[in-house]
Amino acid sequence: MKNRKILMLIGVSMLLLGMQACTSIKMTYNWADYLIYWRLDSHFDISSSQKEILEKKLDNLHIWHRQVELPKYVAFLDEIKIRLQNGLDKDDMAWYGRELKQFNINLANFIAQDTAEFLTSLSPEQIAYLENKLNENNEERMEKIEQTKEEAKAEAIEKGIESATEWWGDLSEDQKKVIEAGIVIDKKSQMVAYNHRKKSQQKFINLLKEKIPIADLREQLLDWYLNPGQFYTQEYRSIAVKRRNRNNDNLVKIDSLATQKQRAHLIDKIDSYKKQLQELINEKT
């Protein structure tokens, strides 16, 4: 977990990310405040007094997100459908990245004050609890890094094909080859990313221990989240850019090989999500 994810109230990204993996967006979204609280508790061991305050804050977040942000998601999906008609290209992927970034900025700005207030309420024991949790997560990540290249690549290919199949339906052999060719297992790059992650976490832990005023913490958190590149080494920046470009290129290639049947499957999937989002918007909170 990086400090950027902390700013997002740890699990609030489930409001978006859960949509991609769950059959029912509505079910995941309507339970999002409980899921977020559970995620927070697993990292901070929340006290009873903090729980009462957090539940109110999460209710407010849920209401705002449903009323203000979900209509933007519907418009976002409409635009994706238009862009899919002629096939995706690099400009479309750049647009997609900008839109997702803006959604995250909106969310960060809304929760920054509440996040800062929560984080300043942490006791030394809770900060230590978080530090231990991060160390456990890092140990699990290191186990992944220590996999053989063959094991790691086979696992990544399986996940990549499974994810693409969810969107396009059954893939052709050529599309599977694109996914396989796009999987690069570079142990050196993985260690660079791992060390960057640990340094970012330690900066965040140190910031919590300083117990700075809420207003200062709010500004610091927003700065970290909105300008993460300020902490990148040149090596890490290069790795991140290459990974993003490779993923975008592969998605464009897979889409270029899509049949009419696959494109219809993709449009149906988007329409299903749109329908559920619209139903969520229309529900009374």
N, C-alpha and C positions, 0 to 999 in steps of 0.2 A: 504494500500500500504506500503510495506517495502522498506528500502533503497536499497535492491537488485533490486527491480523492477525499482526504480529510475535509477539505473545504466543502466538498459536495455532500457533507453530512454522511460520509462513508457510503451508505447504501442508497442514497437518493437516486443514483444513476439507474437503479432498478426500475424506476418509472419509465425509462426508455429501453434499457437493455433487456428487461424482461419481455418486452414485446417481440424481440427477435427470436426467442427460443421457446416461448410458450404458445400452446394452442389457443388459449383464451387470454387475450389482452385484458379484457374486462375483469376477469377474476384476479389477475396479477395486479392490475392497477388499483382495484378497489381494496386490496389488501396491502397496498404499498406502504402505508404508514406503519402497519404492524411489522412488516418485513424490514423496514428501515430501522425501527426501534430494536428489533432483534439483532440486527447487524451491529448497531451501535453498542448494545449491551455486551455483545461478544468481544468487543475490543476495549471497552472502558469499565465494565462491571458497574453499571449505573446504579446510583442510590435511589431510594424511594422518593426523596425530595426532587431530585433531578428528573426522575421519571414523570412526575406530575407536570412539571414545566415542559418537558420535551413532548409529551403527548399533545399538549395544546399547540405548541409550535408546529408539530407535524400535521395537525389538523388544518392549521392555517395554510401551510405549504401545499397541502393536498387540494384545498379549495382554490387557492390562487392558480395552481398548475392546471387544474381541470378547466377553470373559467378562462384563463388568459393564454396558456401555452398550447393546450390540445387543439384549439382551432388552427393554430399555426402548423401543427403536425399534419392536419388534414390537408391544408394548402400545400405543404411540403410533398406529401404523397401524390397529390394531383400533378404537381410539377414533374415528379419522377416519371409518372405515367406518360406525360407528354414527351419527355426526353427519351424514353424507351422506344417510342414509335420508330425512330430512325436509327436506333442503336446507340450505345454509349460511346463516348470518346473522352479524351483527357480533360477537355473543358468541362464536361459533365461531372467528372470526378472531382475537379477543383471546386465546382459549385457545391457539390455534395458536402465536401469538407468544410467549406465556409458556412453552410447552413447549420451543420451539426455544431460547429464552434459557436455560432450565435446562440443556439439553444442553450449551450452550456454557460455562455456569458450571462444570459438572462437569468438562469437558475442561480448562478454564483452571486449575482448582484442581489437577488431576492433573499438568499439565505445567509449572506455574509455576516450580518449583525447577529442573528440568532446563533450562528456557528461560533462566533467570537465569544458571545455570552456563555454558551455551553462550555467551551474549552477553558475559559477562565475560572469556571466553577470546579474544575478537576482538582482532586486532592493529590498529594505526592504519591499516594498508594495507587491511584487510578492511572497516573502517568506511568508509573512502574509497570502496571498491568498492561497498558498499551505497548510499552517497550518490549515486554516479554512476548506479547502476541505477535508483534512485528518480527521478532527474532524467530519465532516458530514458523511464521510464514516464509521467512527467508531460508530457513533450513529445508522446507519443502521445495522451494524454488531451486535450491542448490542440488537437491536430489534429481530434479528434472535436468539440470545442466549436466550432471554427471552421467546421464544416460549415454549409451553409445550413439554415434551418429546414425547408425542404422535403425536403432530403436526409436530415436527421436523423430527421424524422418518418416518412418512408417506410421507413427502415431499422428504426426502433423498432416500427412496425406489423407489418412482416414477421416480426421476431423474436417479437413478442407472439402473433401468430396461429400461428406454428410451435410455440411453447411450449404454448399452449392446446390445439392439435390433438394434441400428444403425449399429453395427459392425457384429453381428452374425445372424441377422434376428430374426424371432419369437423365443422366448425362451420357453424352457420346464418348467414345474412346479418345477422340481428339481433345475434348474438354477435360477429361481426366488427365491427359498428358500435360495440358497447360498447368493444371494444379500441381502435378508431380514436379514439373520443371521449375515451378515457382517456389518450391520449398527449399530454402537454403539453410543448412545447419552449420553455423559458424561459431565454434566454441569461444573464440577470442571475443567476438562481438557480444556473445551472451554474457561473458564475464564483465565486459565494459558496462553493459546495461545493468547487470547485477550490482556492481560497485557504485554506479550512479544512483541506483535505487537506495542503497544503504546510506550513502552520504546525504541524500535528500531526507530520508527518515530521521537521521541523527540531527540534522538542522531543525527539523520540526520538533523533535523531542526537546532539544535545547531551548527552543523558543517557548514551549509550554512551561518549562522550568523557570524561565525568567519572570513569569507572572506580570507581563506588561499590561497597561490599561486596555480596556475593551476596545476603545476607538483605535488605538495603535495596532492592536492585534487584527482588527477587522481590515485595516488598510494593508497590513503585511500579508494577510492571507489572500486578499484579492490580487495583490501584486504578484504573489507566487503563482496563483492560479492563472491569471490572465497573461502573464509574461514568463512562462516556464523556461523559455530559451535562455534567459539570463544566467541560468545555472548549468547550462550544458557545456561540457568540454567540446573542443572541436571534433574529437574522435566520436563522442556520443552523438553529436549533431549529425555527423556524416552517416552514421549507422541508422539513425532515425529517419533521415530523408530517403536513404536507399530503400529501407523497408517499406515506407509509405508509397514510394514510386513503384516498387515492385508489386505491391498488393493492388494498386490502382491499375497498372498495366495488365495484370493477370485477369482482373475483373472485366476490363474492356475486351480482352481476347476471348474470354469465355462467352461474353454476351455476343460477340461477333459471330460465334459459331452456333448461336441458339437457333433452333427450329421454330416454326410458327407455333407448334404445340407447346414448346418450352416457354415461349414468350407469353402465350395465353395463360399458362400455369402461373407465371410470374405476375401477370396483371391480375389474375384471380386472387392471388395471395395479397397483393396490395389493396385490392377492393375489399377483401375480408377485413383487413386491418382498419381501413377507412371506416367501414360500417361500424366496427366496434368502438372506434374512437368517437364517432358521431353519437353513438348511443351513450357513451360516457359523458359527453358534453351535455346531452339532454337530460341526464339523470339529475335529480335534486340532491344537493349535498346537505 
